[in-house]
Amino acid sequence: MKKPPPSSLITIIFITLFIFSLLPSSHALGSATTIAVTDNPATVCGIITSQSTQRIDCYRQGKVIPVSPNVSFSSISGGRTFFCGLRSGNFSLHCWDTSSSFQSKRLYVSDSVLLENLAVGDSQVCATVVGVGTVRCWRTNYGFEPTGSVQFASISSGSNFSCGIVKNGSQVRCWGEKVVAQRLQNEFRNISMLSIVAGGSHVCGLNSTGFLVCKGSNEFGQLDVPKSEAFEFADLALGDQHSCAIRRLNGSVVCWGGKGKFSVNFIQGVSFELIVSGSNFICGLLTANFSVICWGPGWSNANENGSVLPLPRILPGPCVQSSCSQCGLYPDSQSLCSTSTHICKPNTCVTQITNPPSLKPPMQPPPPPLSPPRSSRSKTLTRGLLVFAIVGSVGCFIGICTIVYCLWSGVCFGKKKVHNSVQPTVTRGSSNSSSGSASSIKSAIMRQGSRIMRRQRSGPSSTKHQESAEEFSLSELIAATNNFAFENKIGAGSFGVVYRGKLVDGRDVAIKRGETSLKVKKFQEKESAFESELAFLSRLHHKHLVRLVGFCDEKDERLLVYEYMKNGSLHSHLHDKNNVEKSSNVLNSWKMRIKIALDAARGIEYLHNYAVPSIIHRDIKSSNILLDSTWTARVSDFGLSLMSPESDTNYKPTKTAGTVGYIDPEYYGLNVLTAKSDVYGLGVVLLELLTGKRAIFRHSENGGNPLSLVDFAVPAILAGELVKILDSRVGSPSESNESEAVELMAYTAIHCVNLEGKDRPTMADIVANLERAFVICDAGSNHEIETISSVTITVVSD
């Protein structure tokens, strides 16, 4: 084969490096973690925090037992009567018998073939080879294992069987006790899985769309998964007759099966970092203090049901040396590990996900991989030197850029950063209006032409008027949040956890705390979300955008301080169980829902048409629309936002980002980002307001397959069956003018979610139609109404 020119080789190298940078780490929900339990007798073991070595301590029958050898372990996993642990560095595997004297037995050691994804079942011990994915098993009492050619991304072990997710396909393969393994493999045959966890005779996990799926035996209801949204759960633990999961948003645990004996009262409202399960009991690591609590009918001492075990603090995750590039570092992870290692956040960080598989449209198959030419040893050496030179050059370039930035920003000399902003210049013009009647919805949606409404909705503008974000000290924000107490946690954003706080001057604020210990992250990664929100919000001033109060950049801590939104998010009022059951009266009117939609649209319109340069939010969803004390809606979370190019050409970012159910299919499929991507997200929010359903939901009352809200609502609206899908909490519109307003909002929504951006309205069009809908709803059917809209929304019928 002809040797490719140097430019082609460079291209191949960079493409290869880019592909490898996108691959997820091998950690999965089914892998070993930092807590292990065994059944006979009931024993709990954990890897201890903040020690010179990450040693293991165990609790059994009222006693804490230090485990030998006193060396560092990265992960542990338990079976019926024994548990095993991987040494830090992954070169050695040890096991201990908890039914006797905890005598250590080394099961495996190798400096060249390292192990990961440890999974212990009843009696079998399995792990995968680092970098290869092939499975090795020990102590097996059954007849077969997966062939050496099968490569697994993760594995999990149950009662005399094990299952794993195959690389390059995400299919499930099982081995071990033949009947159970074959049944499970057949039931998962056509399902692409992101993670799996094995129980006694069943397996649960997240499928490629982020929904919980369970297969196997359902004798005790252990497959009756609760209703949930995509990526709602972050961790799973399965026993013989039960299943439990942790909700990612608040850390609460929900259990099903096991005749209801695992849904105990004292875990309600308690936040957990991780959970593990024995055959008939479960233990969890508390977020508040990293202590362990256990419950269930099989827990050895009934008097301790609900009590905290006397173990030292346990690590919330393995201490590793990887870059944690996918989800970032766990807060204070370096102090918890007390070495040069740190803890990565779990790979289920998908409030904002990258390239969501559930929305990927059919694409042309990629071209076949380029095969490197055969070469002699000298040619190989030449290429190696070329690669070394390229990587070295890139490293030098990044280093120079870092130094330039350091000198330019003044950070190197201890200067504090104050982000000043100038109110964007707004071109004003008269807005001609025409009068019209509200007798028919069609008269409002059939007029041709689109008009930019040139008016500033947040008051007068001035290029001389400057605003600056206050700079707070870390001690001020620690005091404001009571040292970031768990009870002050109110949510999470694009780069950290959000806490409620009260400043010394009495102001209520929301404080978003970024990840700590960021030194191991790439320069660009550690700056992106924090700098994005700070840069955008410090220059944006609009009554429908959440206002930035200030920031803190001290001791590797990065915090943003916002005005406090008393009434929370739109998502919580529409979908959270407590709010749904209480049936909030404020949002249960069509006038109020149209008003909230209009507020949000005005905020987004400001970003698109009046910010200089214009801004694309990239993550419009109901959880990013917050409500202040007067129920005015405001757009929040600019961590994924990008500035639009000054020309009309489409901007192509390197990574598609957004949230499942809201992301623009055109943006995801073609990686073409325009302002119309925000229009699609707002269209989904409008459908949420109309139907009261989540962006992705299960249509059947008893579960069923997940369904996109767009696929559910658009056909019904086009068929003239809008009234059948309206939120029952608000009910059918009571008057003709209200019905007309709701119908206008519905037709606006379905055109926002057109597959192609060119077929969607602009934000000015949307604001105009929602303004008209609000006026119609408020005015009454017999009054003359000013026609605000000049947009055409053509309804296409088959």
GIRAJO-V519654 format. One record per backbone hydrogen bond with DSSP energy under -0.5 kcal/mol. NH is the residue of the N-H (numbers start at 1). CO is the residue of the C=O. E is the energy in kcal/mol with one decimal. If there is no record, write none. Layout:
NH:CO:E + NH:CO:E
//
This chain:
8:5:-0.6 + 9:5:-2.0 + 10:6:-2.5 + 11:7:-2.0 + 12:8:-2.5 + 13:9:-2.5 + 14:10:-2.4 + 15:11:-2.4 + 16:12:-2.5 + 17:13:-2.6 + 18:14:-2.4 + 19:15:-2.5 + 20:16:-2.4 + 21:17:-1.6 + 22:18:-0.9 + 22:19:-1.0 + 23:19:-0.7 + 23:20:-0.7 + 31:28:-1.4 + 32:118:-0.9 + 33:76:-1.5 + 36:45:-2.4 + 38:43:-1.9 + 39:79:-0.6 + 39:80:-1.3 + 40:80:-2.4 + 41:39:-0.6 + 43:38:-2.0 + 44:59:-2.2 + 45:36:-3.0 + 46:57:-2.5 + 47:34:-2.0 + 48:46:-0.5 + 48:55:-2.4 + 49:313:-2.2 + 50:336:-3.6 + 55:53:-2.0 + 57:46:-2.1 + 58:65:-2.4 + 59:44:-3.3 + 60:63:-2.6 + 61:42:-0.6 + 63:60:-1.5 + 65:58:-3.6 + 65:63:-0.5 + 66:64:-0.5 + 67:56:-2.4 + 71:69:-1.9 + 73:54:-2.0 + 74:86:-2.5 + 75:86:-1.0 + 76:33:-3.5 + 77:84:-2.3 + 79:82:-3.1 + 80:122:-1.4 + 81:122:-0.5 + 83:96:-2.0 + 84:77:-2.6 + 85:94:-2.9 + 86:75:-2.6 + 87:85:-0.5 + 87:92:-2.7 + 88:72:-2.1 + 90:87:-2.6 + 93:108:-2.8 + 94:85:-2.4 + 95:105:-2.4 + 96:83:-2.8 + 97:103:-0.7 + 98:81:-1.6 + 98:96:-0.7 + 99:81:-0.9 + 100:97:-0.9 + 102:97:-1.5 + 105:95:-2.5 + 107:93:-2.8 + 107:105:-0.6 + 108:93:-1.5 + 110:91:-2.4 + 114:112:-0.7 + 115:90:-2.5 + 116:128:-2.3 + 119:126:-2.7 + 121:124:-2.5 + 122:158:-1.4 + 125:138:-2.5 + 126:119:-2.2 + 127:136:-2.0 + 128:116:-2.8 + 129:134:-2.1 + 130:114:-2.4 + 132:129:-1.7 + 133:129:-2.8 + 136:127:-2.8 + 138:125:-3.0 + 150:147:-1.6 + 152:133:-2.8 + 153:165:-3.3 + 154:165:-0.9 + 156:163:-2.7 + 158:161:-2.9 + 159:199:-1.0 + 159:200:-0.9 + 160:158:-1.1 + 162:175:-2.7 + 163:156:-2.8 + 164:173:-2.5 + 165:154:-2.3 + 166:164:-0.6 + 166:171:-3.3 + 167:151:-2.6 + 170:166:-1.8 + 173:164:-2.3 + 175:162:-2.7 + 177:160:-3.2 + 181:177:-2.7 + 182:178:-2.6 + 183:179:-2.0 + 184:180:-2.5 + 185:181:-2.3 + 186:182:-2.2 + 187:183:-2.2 + 188:184:-1.7 + 189:186:-1.1 + 191:188:-1.8 + 193:170:-2.8 + 193:191:-0.6 + 194:206:-3.3 + 195:206:-1.4 + 197:204:-2.9 + 199:202:-3.1 + 200:239:-2.7 + 203:215:-2.6 + 204:197:-2.4 + 205:213:-1.9 + 206:195:-0.5 + 207:211:-2.6 + 208:192:-2.2 + 210:207:-2.3 + 213:205:-2.9 + 215:203:-2.7 + 217:201:-2.0 + 221:218:-1.3 + 224:221:-1.4 + 225:223:-2.2 + 231:210:-2.7 + 232:229:-1.6 + 234:246:-2.9 + 235:246:-0.8 + 237:244:-2.2 + 239:242:-2.2 + 240:279:-2.5 + 241:279:-0.7 + 243:256:-2.3 + 244:237:-2.1 + 245:254:-2.3 + 246:235:-2.2 + 247:252:-3.1 + 248:232:-3.2 + 251:247:-2.2 + 254:245:-2.5 + 256:243:-2.7 + 258:220:-0.6 + 258:241:-1.9 + 259:220:-0.8 + 260:257:-1.4 + 261:258:-1.8 + 263:260:-0.8 + 264:262:-1.3 + 267:264:-0.9 + 268:265:-1.8 + 270:267:-1.7 + 272:251:-2.6 + 273:285:-3.3 + 274:285:-0.7 + 276:283:-2.6 + 278:281:-2.9 + 282:295:-2.8 + 283:276:-2.7 + 284:293:-2.6 + 285:274:-2.6 + 286:284:-0.6 + 286:291:-3.0 + 287:271:-2.4 + 290:286:-1.9 + 293:284:-2.1 + 294:307:-0.7 + 295:282:-2.5 + 298:280:-2.5 + 299:296:-1.7 + 302:300:-0.6 + 304:301:-1.9 + 305:302:-1.4 + 306:294:-1.5 + 307:304:-2.7 + 309:292:-3.0 + 314:290:-2.7 + 315:47:-2.7 + 320:318:-0.6 + 320:342:-3.3 + 328:324:-2.0 + 330:343:-2.9 + 333:330:-1.8 + 336:332:-1.7 + 337:333:-2.3 + 338:334:-2.5 + 339:334:-0.6 + 342:320:-2.5 + 344:318:-0.5 + 345:328:-2.7 + 349:346:-0.6 + 350:348:-2.0 + 353:658:-2.0 + 355:353:-0.5 + 355:656:-0.9 + 359:356:-1.3 + 360:357:-1.1 + 361:359:-0.5 + 380:376:-2.2 + 381:377:-2.2 + 382:378:-2.2 + 383:379:-2.4 + 384:380:-2.5 + 385:381:-2.4 + 386:382:-2.2 + 387:383:-3.0 + 388:384:-2.5 + 389:385:-2.6 + 390:386:-2.5 + 391:387:-2.9 + 392:388:-2.6 + 393:389:-2.4 + 394:390:-2.6 + 395:391:-2.5 + 396:392:-2.4 + 397:393:-2.5 + 398:394:-2.5 + 399:395:-2.4 + 400:396:-2.5 + 401:397:-2.5 + 402:398:-2.4 + 403:399:-2.1 + 404:400:-2.6 + 405:401:-2.7 + 406:402:-2.5 + 407:403:-2.6 + 408:404:-2.8 + 409:405:-2.9 + 410:406:-1.3 + 411:406:-0.6 + 412:406:-1.1 + 413:410:-0.8 + 414:411:-1.8 + 415:410:-2.2 + 420:418:-1.0 + 421:467:-2.2 + 423:462:-0.6 + 423:465:-1.6 + 428:426:-0.7 + 429:454:-1.3 + 432:430:-0.6 + 434:787:-1.0 + 436:785:-1.4 + 444:441:-1.0 + 445:441:-1.0 + 446:442:-1.0 + 447:791:-0.6 + 454:452:-1.2 + 455:453:-2.0 + 457:455:-0.5 + 459:456:-0.6 + 465:462:-0.7 + 466:464:-0.6 + 467:421:-2.0 + 469:419:-1.6 + 470:549:-2.1 + 472:470:-0.6 + 472:551:-3.1 + 477:473:-1.5 + 478:474:-2.2 + 479:475:-2.1 + 480:476:-1.9 + 481:477:-1.4 + 482:479:-0.9 + 483:478:-3.4 + 485:481:-2.1 + 488:485:-1.5 + 489:486:-1.8 + 490:498:-2.8 + 491:498:-1.2 + 493:496:-3.4 + 497:513:-1.3 + 498:491:-2.9 + 499:511:-2.8 + 500:488:-3.0 + 501:509:-2.7 + 502:480:-1.5 + 503:507:-2.6 + 506:503:-2.1 + 509:501:-2.8 + 510:562:-2.2 + 511:499:-3.4 + 512:510:-0.6 + 512:560:-2.9 + 513:497:-3.2 + 513:511:-0.6 + 514:512:-0.6 + 514:558:-3.5 + 515:495:-0.6 + 521:518:-1.6 + 526:522:-2.3 + 527:523:-1.0 + 528:524:-1.8 + 529:525:-0.5 + 531:527:-3.0 + 532:528:-2.5 + 533:529:-2.3 + 534:530:-2.3 + 535:531:-2.8 + 536:532:-2.4 + 537:533:-2.6 + 538:534:-1.5 + 539:536:-1.4 + 540:536:-0.6 + 540:537:-0.5 + 545:542:-1.9 + 546:635:-2.6 + 549:547:-0.5 + 549:561:-3.1 + 550:561:-1.8 + 551:470:-2.6 + 552:559:-2.4 + 554:557:-1.7 + 557:554:-2.2 + 559:552:-2.6 + 560:512:-2.1 + 561:550:-3.0 + 562:510:-3.2 + 562:560:-0.5 + 563:547:-2.0 + 564:508:-1.2 + 566:564:-0.9 + 567:627:-1.8 + 568:565:-1.6 + 570:622:-0.8 + 570:625:-2.8 + 571:622:-1.4 + 573:569:-1.4 + 574:570:-1.9 + 575:571:-2.9 + 576:571:-0.7 + 576:572:-1.0 + 580:576:-2.8 + 581:577:-2.8 + 582:578:-2.0 + 583:579:-1.2 + 584:579:-0.9 + 588:585:-0.6 + 589:587:-0.8 + 593:589:-2.0 + 594:590:-2.4 + 595:591:-2.0 + 596:592:-2.2 + 597:593:-2.2 + 598:594:-2.4 + 599:595:-2.5 + 600:596:-2.4 + 601:597:-2.4 + 602:598:-2.4 + 603:599:-1.9 + 604:600:-2.2 + 605:601:-2.8 + 606:602:-2.0 + 607:603:-1.5 + 608:604:-2.2 + 609:605:-3.1 + 610:605:-0.5 + 610:606:-1.9 + 611:606:-1.9 + 615:607:-2.4 + 616:642:-3.0 + 617:615:-0.5 + 624:621:-1.4 + 625:622:-1.2 + 626:624:-0.6 + 626:634:-2.9 + 627:568:-3.0 + 628:632:-2.1 + 631:628:-2.0 + 634:626:-2.8 + 635:544:-2.7 + 636:624:-2.6 + 641:638:-1.0 + 642:616:-2.3 + 644:614:-2.9 + 651:673:-1.4 + 653:651:-0.6 + 658:353:-1.5 + 662:659:-2.3 + 663:659:-1.4 + 668:664:-2.6 + 669:665:-3.0 + 670:666:-2.4 + 671:667:-1.6 + 672:666:-0.6 + 673:651:-2.2 + 673:671:-0.6 + 674:672:-0.5 + 677:674:-1.9 + 678:675:-0.8 + 679:675:-1.1 + 680:676:-1.7 + 681:677:-1.6 + 682:678:-2.3 + 683:679:-2.2 + 684:680:-1.8 + 685:681:-1.8 + 686:682:-2.5 + 687:683:-1.9 + 688:684:-2.0 + 689:685:-2.3 + 690:686:-1.8 + 691:687:-2.6 + 692:688:-2.8 + 697:707:-2.5 + 699:697:-0.6 + 699:705:-0.9 + 700:703:-1.0 + 703:700:-1.5 + 704:702:-0.6 + 707:697:-3.5 + 709:695:-2.9 + 712:708:-1.6 + 713:709:-2.9 + 714:710:-2.0 + 716:712:-0.6 + 717:713:-2.3 + 718:714:-2.5 + 719:715:-1.7 + 720:717:-1.5 + 721:716:-3.0 + 724:721:-1.1 + 725:721:-0.6 + 725:722:-1.6 + 726:722:-0.7 + 727:690:-2.6 + 730:727:-1.3 + 731:727:-2.5 + 739:735:-2.5 + 740:736:-2.2 + 741:737:-2.0 + 742:738:-2.4 + 743:739:-2.1 + 744:740:-2.1 + 745:741:-2.1 + 746:742:-2.2 + 747:743:-2.5 + 748:744:-2.0 + 749:745:-2.1 + 750:746:-2.2 + 751:747:-1.2 + 752:748:-1.3 + 753:749:-1.2 + 754:751:-0.9 + 759:756:-1.5 + 760:757:-1.7 + 766:762:-2.1 + 767:763:-2.8 + 768:764:-2.2 + 769:765:-2.2 + 770:766:-2.6 + 771:767:-2.6 + 772:768:-2.0 + 773:769:-2.5 + 774:770:-2.5 + 775:771:-2.4 + 776:772:-2.8 + 777:773:-2.5 + 778:774:-1.8 + 779:775:-2.2 + 780:776:-1.4 + 783:780:-1.2 + 785:436:-1.1 + 787:434:-1.8 + 788:786:-0.8 + 793:445:-2.5 + 793:791:-0.6 + 794:792:-0.5 + 796:794:-0.6 + 797:795:-0.6
//
